[in-house]
Each structure stands twice: as structure tokens, then as C-alpha cells.
Amino acid sequence: MTDSTHKILCVGLTGGIGCGKSTVAQLFARLGAGIIDTDAIAHQLTQAGGEAIPAIRAAFGAAYLTPAGALDRTLMRHTIFSDAAARRKLESILHPLILSHCELQLAERSDASYLILVAPLLLENPAFLHLIQRVLLVSCSIQQQISRVMQRSGLSEPEIRAIIAQQLPQAERIARSDDIIQNDGTCDALEHQVLALHQYYLNITTTI
């Protein structure tokens, strides 16, 4: 990874939809890691009165906003996963704002032993890589991804497979990652992997 100007270790946590990134981040948080979540930032930016709303209205029209003035996420999700140009347009609005907020949070989180930057599209967006020193991939089988997403979202299997098809291939993610958590097993197995990496990250913080 490219060098960061931050002295604190920052690990970029990424992975495909349904791989368990949020669960892994929660486990790291319980161990004392600081968490910066790009999805949470994106939700803040697209809520009613959010920083991204004027640009989204200008680019997509008022139909993509709820009556309260927030982003209509269901409508936008269906649009961007069937229209690559629309996806790029939305990313051109959100990604610079998310990056700016990540940089601010990194500068403010000097209290943590190390930081976990949760970013589903980390490897697809080189601009974010200068913030981190390591890439941590959460991986699981495609069938596990489909099962988890169906349970939590109500999306159909074809819809989920379409989302997976638009994301970076897992083999490429693996090749570009420094650390990998395999999330196909039990909760205990997952916690064991997180604890081992937590100890490793604590050990290497002195080398940053």
C-alpha cells in the first residue's frame, strides 16, 4: 500500500456484499480498535439535509428523493445496478465527500491503538488507498453471500448475483490483500481470526 501521513496504523477492511464486514468491524471495535465506516458516512451524506443531497437532486432529479428529502435508496439501488453510467455518476458525487470525511476522522482518532477503515469498494477506489497501510479482506463463498443478503434485505437471488457480478472478482481481491479473514465457519472461528489479527496489528503499530 502507499504510505500514509498518519502515524496511527489504519487497516482498510473490505469484501463483497454479504461477506460479514460489519460483523468483523464490530469484533475489532470490542477489542479497542477505532472504526471508520464509509457506509455510515454515506448514509449521513444522503439523509435529509445531507451534504450530498443537492448534487444528487441536480444529477438524478427529485424523483430519487423521499418526501422527507433523503435519498430514496431502494430506487437508487435498482438504478445503479442496472445502469453503469448512473452508478459512476453517483460515485462521482459521493466518493470525494466520503474521502474528505474519512480524512477528517483519521485526523481526529489518535486515541485508538489502530484504526479499521470499513470500505466495501476500497480496492476499486485508489484514492482511498493512501489512507491505509494494510488491506484486510473478509471472504466467504458466493452461496454464503447470497444467503446472508437474502435474509437481511429481501433481495432475490438474481438481484444479489447481479450485484456480485459488478463487484471486483474475489480472486483479484485476494491477490491485492495483505490479510484475509475467512468467514464461512462458526462465530468462534471468526472471533479467533479477529483476535489473532488484533494482536498482530498491535505488534506492528510501533513500526508505523
C-alpha positions as a printed NumPy array, in Angstrom:
array([[  0.   ,   0.   ,   0.   ],
       [  1.061,   3.561,  -0.463],
       [  2.45 ,   5.382,   2.568],
       [  0.084,   7.364,   4.739],
       [  0.924,  10.598,   6.501],
       [ -0.897,   9.339,   9.599],
       [  1.263,   7.83 ,  12.344],
       [ -1.506,   5.56 ,  13.579],
       [ -1.942,   2.242,  11.789],
       [ -5.021,   2.244,   9.578],
       [ -6.249,  -1.05 ,   8.115],
       [ -8.685,  -0.991,   5.205],
       [-11.384,  -3.617,   5.718],
       [-13.157,  -4.666,   2.545],
       [-15.037,  -7.539,   0.95 ],
       [-18.004,  -8.394,  -1.221],
       [-21.635,  -7.913,  -0.283],
       [-22.735, -10.303,   2.457],
       [-19.225, -11.361,   3.459],
       [-19.606, -10.059,   7.008],
       [-17.623,  -6.82 ,   7.033],
       [-19.857,  -5.17 ,   9.631],
       [-19.665,  -8.184,  11.946],
       [-15.88 ,  -8.243,  11.696],
       [-15.688,  -4.495,  12.324],
       [-17.817,  -4.904,  15.456],
       [-15.455,  -7.592,  16.74 ],
       [-12.451,  -5.317,  16.199],
       [-14.289,  -2.476,  17.933],
       [-14.881,  -4.661,  21.012],
       [-11.12 ,  -5.219,  21.157],
       [-10.475,  -1.481,  21.15 ],
       [ -9.89 ,  -0.649,  17.502],
       [-11.239,   2.647,  16.208],
       [-13.785,   2.196,  13.408],
       [-14.368,   4.496,  10.453],
       [-17.309,   3.211,   8.393],
       [-17.731,   4.592,   4.879],
       [-21.285,   3.21 ,   4.656],
       [-22.231,   5.164,   7.782],
       [-20.665,   8.276,   6.276],
       [-22.586,   7.727,   3.025],
       [-25.86 ,   7.436,   4.971],
       [-25.133,  10.713,   6.739],
       [-24.38 ,  12.407,   3.43 ],
       [-27.633,  11.179,   1.865],
       [-30.07 ,  11.703,   4.721],
       [-32.478,  14.634,   4.616],
       [-30.392,  17.789,   4.602],
       [-27.25 ,  15.773,   3.921],
       [-24.261,  17.265,   2.171],
       [-24.746,  15.168,  -0.98 ],
       [-28.47 ,  15.779,  -1.452],
       [-28.269,  18.945,  -3.599],
       [-25.868,  17.29 ,  -6.064],
       [-27.981,  14.119,  -6.182],
       [-31.115,  16.152,  -6.883],
       [-29.338,  18.049,  -9.642],
       [-27.911,  14.9  , -11.23 ],
       [-30.853,  12.492, -10.892],
       [-33.915,  14.616, -10.204],
       [-36.296,  14.968,  -7.274],
       [-37.805,  11.544,  -8.035],
       [-34.745,   9.997,  -6.373],
       [-35.53 ,  11.69 ,  -3.071],
       [-38.075,  10.62 ,  -0.468],
       [-40.853,  13.028,   0.586],
       [-38.662,  13.896,   3.583],
       [-35.799,  14.859,   1.278],
       [-33.454,  11.908,   1.832],
       [-32.059,   9.688,  -0.897],
       [-34.527,   7.017,  -1.994],
       [-32.06 ,   4.171,  -1.544],
       [-34.311,   1.472,  -2.97 ],
       [-34.896,   3.354,  -6.213],
       [-31.247,   4.355,  -6.49 ],
       [-30.048,   0.804,  -5.84 ],
       [-32.21 ,  -0.567,  -8.648],
       [-30.96 ,   2.177, -10.974],
       [-27.232,   1.908, -10.355],
       [-27.141,  -1.869, -10.582],
       [-28.793,  -1.781, -14.   ],
       [-27.067,   1.343, -15.328],
       [-23.279,   1.61 , -15.084],
       [-23.309,   5.268, -16.119],
       [-25.713,   6.105, -13.303],
       [-23.513,   4.25 , -10.848],
       [-20.46 ,   6.212, -11.93 ],
       [-22.419,   9.453, -11.666],
       [-23.464,   8.666,  -8.087],
       [-19.929,   7.608,  -7.168],
       [-18.54 ,  10.862,  -8.59 ],
       [-20.787,  12.713,  -6.148],
       [-20.331,  10.552,  -3.062],
       [-16.746,   9.318,  -3.168],
       [-14.973,  12.693,  -2.873],
       [-17.232,  13.626,   0.049],
       [-16.701,  10.271,   1.753],
       [-12.948,  10.568,   1.265],
       [-12.932,  14.022,   2.827],
       [-14.888,  12.801,   5.857],
       [-12.56 ,   9.79 ,   6.232],
       [ -9.539,  12.079,   6.243],
       [-11.124,  14.227,   8.947],
       [-11.976,  11.226,  11.104],
       [ -8.482,   9.787,  10.693],
       [ -7.001,  13.034,  11.941],
       [ -9.331,  13.01 ,  14.96 ],
       [ -8.914,   9.369,  16.034],
       [ -5.437,   9.49 ,  17.535],
       [ -6.791,   7.947,  20.758],
       [ -7.174,   4.428,  19.305],
       [ -4.382,   1.842,  19.16 ],
       [ -5.142,   1.402,  15.463],
       [ -7.989,   2.122,  13.069],
       [-10.182,  -0.017,  10.846],
       [-11.5  ,   1.78 ,   7.765],
       [-14.525,  -0.181,   6.544],
       [-14.836,   0.396,   2.805],
       [-16.689,  -2.105,   0.571],
       [-15.211,  -0.531,  -2.583],
       [-11.75 ,   0.115,  -1.169],
       [ -9.835,  -1.713,  -3.899],
       [-11.973,  -0.206,  -6.648],
       [-11.109,   3.316,  -5.496],
       [ -7.38 ,   4.087,  -5.483],
       [ -7.99 ,   7.495,  -3.866],
       [ -8.732,   5.748,  -0.576],
       [ -5.578,   3.638,  -0.55 ],
       [ -3.336,   6.463,   0.633],
       [ -5.278,   6.442,   3.916],
       [ -4.278,   2.895,   4.867],
       [ -1.221,   0.732,   5.425],
       [ -2.821,  -2.702,   5.03 ],
       [ -5.815,  -4.264,   3.272],
       [ -7.892,  -6.757,   5.241],
       [-10.286,  -8.838,   3.151],
       [-13.332, -10.588,   4.602],
       [-14.088, -13.523,   2.33 ],
       [-16.731, -16.222,   2.062],
       [-18.394, -18.382,  -0.575],
       [-20.815, -16.854,  -3.051],
       [-23.587, -19.054,  -1.675],
       [-22.938, -17.66 ,   1.797],
       [-23.082, -14.136,   0.392],
       [-26.414, -14.822,  -1.284],
       [-27.911, -16.461,   1.798],
       [-26.895, -13.636,   4.139],
       [-28.077, -10.846,   1.858],
       [-31.415, -12.552,   1.189],
       [-32.001, -12.889,   4.934],
       [-31.255,  -9.273,   5.741],
       [-32.552,  -7.392,   2.689],
       [-35.251,  -9.351,   0.931],
       [-33.426,  -9.068,  -2.392],
       [-33.854, -12.005,  -4.764],
       [-31.005, -14.315,  -5.682],
       [-30.771, -12.935,  -9.259],
       [-30.566,  -9.397,  -7.88 ],
       [-27.806, -10.371,  -5.475],
       [-25.878, -12.238,  -8.153],
       [-26.101,  -9.141, -10.357],
       [-24.585,  -7.062,  -7.553],
       [-21.803,  -9.606,  -7.006],
       [-21.08 ,  -9.677, -10.743],
       [-20.461,  -5.915, -10.732],
       [-18.042,  -6.088,  -7.817],
       [-14.348,  -6.863,  -8.03 ],
       [-13.734, -10.613,  -8.572],
       [-12.82 , -12.39 ,  -5.357],
       [ -9.573, -13.754,  -6.807],
       [ -8.416, -10.21 ,  -7.54 ],
       [ -9.406,  -9.05 ,  -4.07 ],
       [ -7.386, -11.879,  -2.535],
       [ -4.345, -11.086,  -4.663],
       [ -4.417,  -7.431,  -3.573],
       [ -4.982,  -8.027,   0.136],
       [ -2.435,  -8.226,   2.93 ],
       [ -4.625, -10.099,   5.419],
       [ -7.647, -12.363,   4.914],
       [-10.438, -13.443,   7.249],
       [-12.408, -16.445,   6.004],
       [-15.989, -16.078,   7.193],
       [-17.563, -19.383,   6.222],
       [-17.354, -21.033,   9.62 ],
       [-18.593, -20.586,  13.164],
       [-18.734, -17.421,  15.235],
       [-15.933, -18.812,  17.398],
       [-13.726, -19.36 ,  14.348],
       [-14.398, -15.8  ,  13.205],
       [-13.592, -14.363,  16.632],
       [-10.352, -16.353,  16.745],
       [ -9.216, -14.899,  13.419],
       [-10.081, -11.363,  14.51 ],
       [ -8.23 , -11.764,  17.817],
       [ -5.126, -13.062,  16.049],
       [ -5.106, -10.089,  13.676],
       [ -5.801,  -7.69 ,  16.547],
       [ -2.661,  -8.905,  18.301],
       [ -0.716,  -8.656,  15.055],
       [ -1.878,  -5.09 ,  14.423],
       [ -0.953,  -4.083,  17.961],
       [  2.508,  -5.554,  17.433],
       [  3.167,  -3.644,  14.216],
       [  1.83 ,  -0.27 ,  15.342],
       [  5.286,   0.599,  16.665],
       [  6.737,   0.269,  13.168],
       [  4.443,   2.841,  11.564]])
